[in-house]
C-alpha cells in the first residue's frame, strides 16, 4: 500500500521511526509540487497511524532543515536524541540533537575515528540503543560505489568503521542499511547482488553463530520491483520502504508480513546398538524460522527425521520460506566388534523353498553379499558365522536343511566369486527357530515376526508374503577376531560346503 500519495507531490525517502513519540520521519524533495522552504531535501514527519491504514498530516521539522540534503538517520529509544546527516558543519558525517524542555538543541557533530567521506553519496543508520552505527559510503577498500561498514560504541568512544564481508558488499552499491531491534537481521538495498528484480532491490542478511553475516537474500515481492526499491524499516510486524515503481518519483509503501525469524535447529541422535545394525536415529527440531521447511538429506531422503539408520555420516540442508539455510552433518556411531556379537547384514533373501538368491528392483542379495566382502576386507582378522533362517511355513526338519543350504550358498558365493579365504566364513543354518523383528515407527518398539503376528495379515497377500520374506534371511555373528594367514584351526569340512546337495 502506498503512503503519502495525496500529501506530497515530490520524492518521499528514507523513513525512520521514533518509537517513543510514534513519529515517522522522512525526507521530501518537494511538497505539493513546490520547492521545499529551504533547499533540496528536507526533514518532515507524520504520526504513525498504520494500524488504521492511513497517515496523518505531514509536518516539517523546520529547525533542522538547512540549505543542503538533510535527513534523520536514527532516534534513541527514549526519543530524546535524533541522529542526522551532518549538514551543519564543514565535515560530511553524523550529528545529533537533543530535546531539552521540548526544544531541540543545536546539532553536534559525532566523531567516528578514521571515517573520511569524500564522495557525494553516503548514509547512516543509528540503532535505537545508540551502540551501533551502520555506514554506507565509498572508502579506500570499498568494492563498489558504496559499501556497508559498522562502528560500535565501546569504552566511551566510537570504533573505526569496519567493512562488512564480501557477501554483503558487491561491486555495485549497498545503501540504506537498517538493523533489526535484536540486531540479528540486517536489511539494505543493493544494485550489485545476484537475483535482482531490476534497479536497486532490498535484501536481508542474518547474523551467523560466528558473528559474521550470511549471504544476502532478496526480499522478493511486494518489496522489490524492476524500479528503485530501498530504505526499508520495520515497525513491529510492518515494513515501510521507498520505491519509484511505475512513477517518476519516489513514494513510501508499506505492508504487513510475519517477521523474518532466524532459522535455528537442534537435533538429537541415537547410535546403532549392534555392529552393522540399522536402528540408528536422527531427530530434528526447528526452534525458530519461517515455515514451511524443506529437508534434504545426503542419502536422498526429504523428510525431517531419519530412522533405521546404519553407522555413518548424514548431512542435511534445511531451508525455510525466507530462504534461510541450515547445514550440518551428524554422525551415527556403532559398537566395536566383539566375540559372539551379531552383525546386521543388508537383506540377503531367497526364493521360497530354495537357496536361490533374490535379485530384483527392491532386493539385491548379491549387493548385500558385497557388504560382507567389504566387512572382511576392513577387518582382516575377522572370522564370521553366516547364520541363515527360513520362515515358519513347511516342515521344521526340512526348514533346518533348507537354512543350511542357504548359508552354504552364501559361503560358495564368497569363496568362489569373491575370493574370500574359506577359513574366514562359517555357514550355519537355524531353520525357523529364530524369527526376526521390525521396528514400529510410531512406538519405536520391536515387533517379533512370529507366525501369530503374520497371520493377522492374511487378508493382505502382499504384506503377508513380505513378512514371511523377512524371516528368510542371513545374518552374521563374530566368531573370532584373531585370524591370520598361518591359521590352522579351520575345519576341513568347510571345503565340503562348496558342494551343495
N, C-alpha and C positions, 0 to 999 in steps of 0.2 A: 504494500500500500504506500502511496506517495504522501509525503508530508509537505506542508508549507506552500503547496502549489498555488493556492489562492491568495497568498500573502506576499510572495516575493516574485519579482519579475527577473531576478538575476540568479547568479550561481549561489547555491547553498552548500557549504562544505564543512567538513571536519567537526562533527558533533562531539561534545564532551559532556558527561553527566555529572552534576553536583548532587550527590545522594542526600546530603543533609538538607539542602534547600529545594530539592526536587526541581532543579533547573536543568535545561539542556542548552548549553552554549553552542554556538556555531559561528561561522564567518560567512558574510554575504558580500558579493562584489557589486550588487546593486539592489535597491529596494523600490518596488513599484515602478520598475523601468527607469529609475533615475539614478544618477551617480550618488554614492554614499556622501554623507555630510562631510567627511574628511577627504579620503583619497581612495585607494584601490580596494582593500579588503578589510572590512571592519567587523567588530565583535557584536553579536546580538545574542539574545536568549529568549526562550519561551518556557512556560511551565509544562511539566510532564503530565499530560492527560491521556497517555496512550491506552490506558485501560478503558477509556470511553471512546477510543477510536478517533480522537481529534486532538488538535493542539490549540494552545492559547495564542493570544496576540504576541507579535514579535516586539521585543524591547531592545533598544540599542544601549550598549554599555559605553556611553559617550566618553567617560573619564579615562578609558583605556584605549581609545582609538586615536592613533597618530596618522601622519601622512605616509604611512608605509603599510606593508601587509601585516595585519595584526591577527592574533589568534590565541585562543585558550588551548593549552596542551595538557592540563591536569588540574584537579581540585582535591584538596586534602579531605580526609574522611570527615572531619568536623565542619567542613565548608568554610573555614576561616581564611584559607590561603588559596589563591588562584595562581597557577603557573602559566606563563605567557611566552610567546616568541618575543625575544628581546629586541624590540624596535625603538627602545627608549635610550639606548646608549650607542656608542660608536662601534661596538663589537657585536657580531652576529652570535646569538646564543640563546640562553634561557634566563628568564627573570621571574620574580614572584611579587605579588602584592598581598597585603593582609587587611582584613576588616578590623577597624577599631571604632567601637561605638557606632556601627552602621555605616562608617565611611571607609573608603579604600585608601590605603597608604600609597605612596609613590612607588613605582616599580623599582625593584632592587635586583641587580644582575647576580646570577649564581655562577660561581667559579667551578668549572669542571676541568681538572688538570689535563693538559695536552689535547684539549679539544680546540681545533683550529678549522673553522669553516670559511672556505674561500670561494664557494660557489653560490649561485642564487637559490638553488633548491635544497631545502633541508627541513627537518621536522623533529618533534619530540613527543614522547608520551611519558608523563609522570604518573606512576601508580599512586592511588589514594593513600597508601601507607607512607608515602614520601621517602621510601628507601630504595626505589629502583626507577631508573630512567632508561627508556629505550630511545635511541637516537638514529635518525636516518640522515645520512649525509655522505658526501664523497670525500673519503680520507685518502691518505697516501697508499694504503694497502687495499683499497676498495676494488672489488672485481668489476663492478658496473658503475652506472651513473650515480646511484645512491645505494649504500649498503646499510644494514642494521648493526648497531653497536649497543652495548649495555654498560651502564655505570651504576654502581651501588654505593649507598651511603654507609661508610664504615669508619669507625673511630673518629666521628665528628667531621668528616670531610667526604667529598665525592671521589670515587676512584676514576682513574683514567679510562676512557672508553675502550671496551674490549669487543673486537669484531666477532659477530656470531659466525657459526660454521658455514662451510660451503654448501651444505644442504639448503640453508636459508638464503644465503646471498648468491645471486646469479650474475650473469654478465649484463643483465638489464638493470632495472631499478627495483628496489624494495622500499616502500614508503608506508606511511600512515600506520605505524605499529599500535597495537592495543594489547595489554596484558590482562588476563582474566583475574578475578578477585583473589583466587588462591594461587595465582602465578604459575599454574601448570599448563596453561594454553596461551600461545602467542598467535594473535591474528595480525595480518599485514596484507598489503597489496603489492603485486609484482607484475611486470610485463616480461619477465625473463624465465619464469618457471615453465616446466612442461605441462601438457594437458590444459592449455589456456583456451578460454572461450573466444578471446579476441584481443582487445586492448588490455589495460590493467585488470587483473582478477584478484579476488580476495581469497587468501589461503589461511590455513591454520596449521600449527605445529605443536606437538605435545612434548613436554619435558620428560626425558627418559630417566631411568634409575641412576645413571651415571652423571646426571645434571646437564647433559647435552640436549639439543633439540632434535626431534625426529624430522624425517623428510616431510616437506610441506604437502598438505592435501588440499586440493581445490574445493572450495565450499559449494560449488555447483549452483544449481538454481534453487531458490529465486535470487540468490545474491549476485551471481555473475551473468553477464550478457556479453555481446560482441562489442559493447562500448566500454567506457571507462567506469570501473567499479572500485571503490576504495573507502577509506575512513570508516571502517566498521567499529561500532562499540556495542557492548552488551549491557542491558539493564534487566536484571533478573533473568527471565526467560525470553526477553525480547531483544531484537537486534535492530540497530539503526545504521544505515550506511549511505554513502553518496554514490549516485550513478548518473551518467549522461544518456542513458538508454533512450534511443529514438528521438532525442531532442537536441537543441543547440546549446543547452545549458545544463548545469548540474542541479539535481534536486535530492532531497533526503527521502529515503524509503525506509520502511520498517516492516518487520514480520515477527511472528512469534513461533519459535521452534523449541523442541525439547533441547535441553542443554547438552552440549557435547561432553560426555563424561570420559575420563581417561580409562582406557582398556586395562583392566587388572585381572589377572588369572592366577589361581593357585591350583596345585594338583597334589594328589597322593597316589602312591603306587604300592603294589604288593608283589614281592618276588615269587618266582616259581618255587614250589615246595619240594619238587623232585627234580633230579638232574634230567635235563631234556624234557621236562614236563610242560604242560600247557595251561597252567592255572594262574599265570601272572595277570595282573590287573593294573590299569591306569584310569583314574577318575579325575575329571577336571571340574572346577567351579569358577564361573565368571563372577568375580566380586563386583565389578562395575564395568561399564561400557555402554554401547549403543546397539541394542539388539535390532534385528536378528543377527546371529553369529554364523560364520562359516568355518567348518573344521576340515582340515586336510592333513591326514597322517601320511608318513613316509611309506607305509605299507598299502597305500591307496584307499584306505577306509575314510569316509567323510561323516563320521558320527562323533559325538562328544567323548564318550568313554570307550575304552577297549577292555575286553575280557578274553580269557582263554589264550593268553599270550605265552610264547616261548621266551627264553632269555635273549636279550639283545637290546639294541638302542632304537628308540622310536622317536622320530622328530615330528613336530606338529606345527602348522601355521594356522593361526586363528585370526579372522578378520571380522570387524563389526560393520554396522551400517555406515559409520563415519569413516570407513576405510582405514581405521587404525589396525595395526598388525602386531601380533604377538607370536614370537617364535621361541621354541625351546626343544631340547632333546632330553628324553627321560630314559634311563637305563634300567632294565629288568634283569636282576641277577638270578643265579641258581646255585644250589649247594655244590660243593666239591664231590667228586666221585669217591664212594666208599664201597667196601665189600658188601655184597648182597643188596646193594641199592638198585631200585627199579629205575630203568631208563625209558622214558616215554619216547616212542618212535612214531614218526608220521605214519598215517594209516597204510598198513600192508594188508590187503584184503583178498579174498579168494572167492571164486565161483562156488555156488552151493554144491556140496558133496564132492568137491575136488580140491586139489592143491595147486590149481592153475591161478596165477595172479590176475587180478582185475586191473586193467589199464584202460580208462575211458576219459571222457571230458571232465569228470569230477574226481576220480580216484586214479592216481598213478602209483601203483605199488613199486615199480622199478625205481621211480624217483625217490621213494621212501627208503629203498634199499641203498641208494646212493648216499643217503644221510648216514647210514651205518658205516659205509666206506669212509666218509669224511670223519666220523667219530673215531674210528680205529686208526686213521691217519693222524688225527690230532692228539690221540693218546696212545703212543706206540707200545706201552706196557700193558694195555687193557686186554683182558680176555673176557668175552661176553657170552652169556647164555641167551639164545633166541628162543623164547617161550611162545609157542603157538596155541591158539584156542579155537574152539568151534562154538556154534550156537547150540541151544538146548534141544533142537529137533533131532529125531533119529535115535538109534540105539546108542547107549552110553559107551559100550565097549568099542563099537565101530567108530564113534566120535574120537575116542582116545587114539586109535590108529590113524585116523584122518589128521588129527592135530600133529602127530609125529611126522607124518609125511609133509605137512605144510612147513614145519620148521626145517625139515631136510631140504625142501625146495629152496628156502632162503639160503641155507648153507651151500647148496650146489651153485646157486647164482653168484654168491660172493666169492667162492673159491675158483670156479671155472670162468666166470665172466669178468670178474674184477681183480683176480689175482691175490686175494686175501689168503694169508697163511692159515691153513685149516686148523692149526693148533690154537687159534685165537677165537674160534667160534664153536660153541657147544649147542647143538639143536636139541630142544626139549619139547615134548607135547603134553598138554594138560587136559585135553578133551574139553568137556563142557563145564568143568568144576569151578571155574573162576570167571564169572561174568564181569564185564567192565561196568563203568558208571559214566553218567553225564552230569553236567552242572546245570541246575535250574537257574536261569539268568535273573529271575525275579527274587528268589530267596537266597541265591548263591550257595545252595546246599547240594550235596551229592545225591544222585538217584541211581541206585544199583539196577542194572538192566537184567532183572531176573524174569523168569517165564511169566509169573503172575502180573508183572508190570507190563510186559509186552502184550499180553492178551487183552489189555484194556483198549488196544488199538486195532482189533481185528476188523473193525468196520472201515478202517483206513489202510488199504492194502499197501500203499507206498510207504507210509510211516511204519507199518507193521514189519515190512521186509527190511527197511533201513535199520531198525533197531536190532533185528537179528544179525544184520550185516556187521554192526559194530562189534558184536561178540566174536565174529570170525576175524581174528586179528593176531598179530605177532608183536610181542613186547620184549624188552631187553632187561637183563639183570647182570650186574657186575659180578663176575666170577673171581677174577684176580686182577691185580694191578702191578704184577712183577714179571711179566713175560719178557723173555729175551731170546735171541737167536739160537742159543745153545740149550734152550729149554727142552727137556726130555720127558716132561710129565704128560705130554699129550697121549690120549688113549688111541691106540691103533684103530679102534673101531670107528673113530671119526671118519676115516677114509672110506669106510663102508657106506657112509651116508651119501656118497656120490652116486650110489646105485639105488635109485628109488624103485620100489616094487611096481 
